[in-house]
Amino acid sequence: LLQAGQAGTLTAPQQQQVQALQDSWKEFTVENELKDENSSLNLYRNALKLRKQYFVGRGEIAWTYTDGLLGYKRGNIEVLINISEKAQPISGGVLLSSHPVTNSLPPKAAVWLLS
């Protein structure tokens, strides 16, 4: 990689590093993300739509923490993030999730629940 004060063309090893980085991110282009309904791009787009519908003007936020689930409630929505190392039980209608969920939330996953 270029060091401070360097400018101009890249050396062959630097060009290889840049190409490897570009190749590793090809699956995350907007074009590819738009095709995948479970992509990060579509997750955030859905979150923005739901935020407007369910959160804006719905009262104060109440923070929660129970058994490895960090979250907050606002109106009839609860947002949970599993910060533990094991799946945690959840209940409510799933509006949005970062991973597939049923009656439990996997580790390092987030969910928006309608109560």
DRENNU-432155 format. One record per residue (C-alpha): chain; x, y, z; residue number from 1. Coordinates in steps of 0.1 Angstrom, whole numbers, plus 2048, in hexadecimal, padded with zeros to 3 digits. Example, Ala and Ser with C-alpha at 12.3 -4.5 7.8 and 13.67 -1.06 7.14 Angstrom:
BEGIN
<c->A; px->87B; py->7D3; pz->84E; k->1>
<c->A; px->889; py->7F5; pz->847; k->2>
END
This chain:
BEGIN
<c->A; px->800; py->800; pz->800; k->1>
<c->A; px->80B; py->824; pz->7FB; k->2>
<c->A; px->81D; py->834; pz->817; k->3>
<c->A; px->819; py->859; pz->821; k->4>
<c->A; px->82A; py->870; pz->808; k->5>
<c->A; px->829; py->857; pz->7EC; k->6>
<c->A; px->816; py->85F; pz->7CC; k->7>
<c->A; px->815; py->853; pz->7A9; k->8>
<c->A; px->811; py->830; pz->79B; k->9>
<c->A; px->80F; py->810; pz->7AF; k->10>
<c->A; px->82A; py->7F6; pz->7B0; k->11>
<c->A; px->821; py->7D3; pz->7A3; k->12>
<c->A; px->81C; py->7C5; pz->7C6; k->13>
<c->A; px->806; py->7E3; pz->7CF; k->14>
<c->A; px->7F2; py->7DE; pz->7B0; k->15>
<c->A; px->7ED; py->7B9; pz->7B9; k->16>
<c->A; px->7E1; py->7C3; pz->7DC; k->17>
<c->A; px->7C8; py->7DC; pz->7CD; k->18>
<c->A; px->7BC; py->7C2; pz->7B4; k->19>
<c->A; px->7B8; py->7A8; pz->7D0; k->20>
<c->A; px->7A4; py->7C0; pz->7E4; k->21>
<c->A; px->78D; py->7C9; pz->7C7; k->22>
<c->A; px->788; py->7A4; pz->7BF; k->23>
<c->A; px->77F; py->79C; pz->7E3; k->24>
<c->A; px->763; py->7B7; pz->7E3; k->25>
<c->A; px->753; py->7AE; pz->7C1; k->26>
<c->A; px->736; py->79C; pz->7D1; k->27>
<c->A; px->72D; py->7BC; pz->7E5; k->28>
<c->A; px->728; py->7D3; pz->7C8; k->29>
<c->A; px->707; py->7E5; pz->7C7; k->30>
<c->A; px->6FD; py->7D1; pz->7A8; k->31>
<c->A; px->702; py->7B0; pz->7BA; k->32>
<c->A; px->6F3; py->7BD; pz->7DB; k->33>
<c->A; px->6D3; py->7C8; pz->7C8; k->34>
<c->A; px->6CE; py->7A4; pz->7BB; k->35>
<c->A; px->6D0; py->794; pz->7DE; k->36>
<c->A; px->6B2; py->79B; pz->7F4; k->37>
<c->A; px->6C7; py->791; pz->813; k->38>
<c->A; px->6E4; py->7A9; pz->80A; k->39>
<c->A; px->6F0; py->7C4; pz->822; k->40>
<c->A; px->6E4; py->7DE; pz->80A; k->41>
<c->A; px->6C1; py->7D1; pz->80A; k->42>
<c->A; px->6C2; py->7CC; pz->830; k->43>
<c->A; px->6C9; py->7F1; pz->834; k->44>
<c->A; px->6B0; py->7FC; pz->81B; k->45>
<c->A; px->695; py->7E7; pz->82C; k->46>
<c->A; px->6A0; py->7F5; pz->84E; k->47>
<c->A; px->69C; py->819; pz->841; k->48>
<c->A; px->679; py->812; pz->835; k->49>
<c->A; px->66F; py->801; pz->855; k->50>
<c->A; px->67F; py->81C; pz->86A; k->51>
<c->A; px->669; py->836; pz->85A; k->52>
<c->A; px->64A; py->821; pz->85E; k->53>
<c->A; px->64F; py->814; pz->881; k->54>
<c->A; px->667; py->82B; pz->894; k->55>
<c->A; px->664; py->84F; pz->88A; k->56>
<c->A; px->64F; py->861; pz->8A3; k->57>
<c->A; px->648; py->842; pz->8B8; k->58>
<c->A; px->654; py->84E; pz->8DA; k->59>
<c->A; px->673; py->84A; pz->8EF; k->60>
<c->A; px->68C; py->82E; pz->8ED; k->61>
<c->A; px->690; py->816; pz->90A; k->62>
<c->A; px->6B1; py->803; pz->90B; k->63>
<c->A; px->6B0; py->7DF; pz->915; k->64>
<c->A; px->6CA; py->7C3; pz->91D; k->65>
<c->A; px->6C0; py->7A0; pz->925; k->66>
<c->A; px->6D5; py->780; pz->923; k->67>
<c->A; px->6ED; py->78C; pz->908; k->68>
<c->A; px->6D2; py->79F; pz->8F4; k->69>
<c->A; px->6D9; py->7C4; pz->8F2; k->70>
<c->A; px->6BC; py->7D8; pz->8E4; k->71>
<c->A; px->6A3; py->7F4; pz->8E7; k->72>
<c->A; px->67D; py->7F8; pz->8E5; k->73>
<c->A; px->66B; py->814; pz->8D4; k->74>
<c->A; px->645; py->812; pz->8D0; k->75>
<c->A; px->63C; py->7EE; pz->8C7; k->76>
<c->A; px->65E; py->7E6; pz->8B8; k->77>
<c->A; px->67C; py->7D6; pz->8C9; k->78>
<c->A; px->69E; py->7D5; pz->8B9; k->79>
<c->A; px->6B6; py->7BA; pz->8C7; k->80>
<c->A; px->6DA; py->7B2; pz->8C1; k->81>
<c->A; px->6E8; py->791; pz->8CE; k->82>
<c->A; px->70A; py->79A; pz->8DD; k->83>
<c->A; px->70E; py->777; pz->8ED; k->84>
<c->A; px->71F; py->758; pz->8DF; k->85>
<c->A; px->6FF; py->743; pz->8DE; k->86>
<c->A; px->6DC; py->746; pz->8CE; k->87>
<c->A; px->6C3; py->759; pz->8E4; k->88>
<c->A; px->69D; py->753; pz->8E4; k->89>
<c->A; px->688; py->76F; pz->8D6; k->90>
<c->A; px->663; py->774; pz->8D1; k->91>
<c->A; px->64E; py->78B; pz->8BB; k->92>
<c->A; px->649; py->791; pz->896; k->93>
<c->A; px->669; py->795; pz->882; k->94>
<c->A; px->669; py->7B5; pz->86E; k->95>
<c->A; px->68E; py->7B4; pz->865; k->96>
<c->A; px->6AC; py->79F; pz->86D; k->97>
<c->A; px->6D1; py->79D; pz->864; k->98>
<c->A; px->6D0; py->777; pz->864; k->99>
<c->A; px->6B4; py->75D; pz->860; k->100>
<c->A; px->6A1; py->75A; pz->882; k->101>
<c->A; px->685; py->745; pz->88F; k->102>
<c->A; px->680; py->745; pz->8B5; k->103>
<c->A; px->6A4; py->74C; pz->8BD; k->104>
<c->A; px->6BE; py->766; pz->8B2; k->105>
<c->A; px->6E0; py->759; pz->8A8; k->106>
<c->A; px->700; py->768; pz->8B6; k->107>
<c->A; px->70B; py->789; pz->8A6; k->108>
<c->A; px->6E8; py->78E; pz->896; k->109>
<c->A; px->6CF; py->7AA; pz->898; k->110>
<c->A; px->6A9; py->7A9; pz->895; k->111>
<c->A; px->68C; py->7C2; pz->896; k->112>
<c->A; px->66D; py->7B4; pz->8A6; k->113>
<c->A; px->649; py->7BF; pz->8A6; k->114>
<c->A; px->638; py->7B9; pz->8C7; k->115>
END
